[in-house]
Amino acid sequence: MPADLDNLKGAVIAFDLDGTLVDTAPDLIGTLNVLLAGEGLPMLPMAAARPMIGRGAMAMLEQGFAAAGEVLTPEQRPILFERFIDHYRDRIARESRPFPGVVAALDELTAAGAVLAVCTNKRTALSVALLDALGLSARFAAIVGPDSAPAAKPDPRHLTTAIAAAGGRPDHALMVGDSQTDRDAARAAGVPVVLVSFGYTEVPAAELAPDALIDRFDQLPAAARGLLARRTQAISAIPPGKTDA
């Protein structure tokens, strides 16, 4: 193991899924457009709909229909939600692919001793189905959607649940995501956060003040090493009997 990656041993690296690990926009937006067309509404272009991804299917539906000129009624929401899930399940990996460099970065982190987890606002079963279809599931010790946690991101309990499910602790963990939802969950959980610059976000990742920003996945191991080293130094600097609270 390279010496400069030793501090990754035992660390849990928790990843967002949509827009971070996998470019799922073609299948998610394709599903949204099927539902819009079915209601006689105009379909949305990819660029306009990409920032709507990341807060779960219901939020995407509400934003998508609003952008197409219709506000969903309480009666429509559950019907369209289940219709969305059914359509999306059928095409879950038709066009979705891991972002460039993902597989190599995951393998490098694992070789350095890190434990990998997924912390996503996509339902757990759909997340597992997607990662299975892409041959990635076996790389993760835990895959935790909002239905497997007390609440969805940005609630920090989603992230801490994922870290615990992977056998780790928040004081030796890292969040990798693409949006304010990921940033806020990590901040509230007291976990350093790396954001990717190419994901799905209404606010550019660079403006969200992450602890590190990466443009390519081959930059992740070094970023993780640096953040975890600083975290270890900060914890060791706390006098015995004191806390940083």
Secondary structure, 3 states (H helix, E strand, C coil): CCHHHHHHCCCEEEECCECCCEECHHHHHHHHHHHHHHCCCCCCCHHHHHHHCCCCHHHHHHHHHHHCCCCCCCCHHHHHHHHHHHHHHHCCCCCCEECCCHHHHHHHHHHCCCEEEEECCCCHHHHHHHHHHCCCHHHCCEEECHHHCCCCCCCHHHHHHHHHHCCCCHHHEEEEECCHHHHHHHHHHCCCEEEECCCCCCCCHHHHCCCEEECCHHHHHHHHHHHHHHHHHHHHCCCCCCCCC
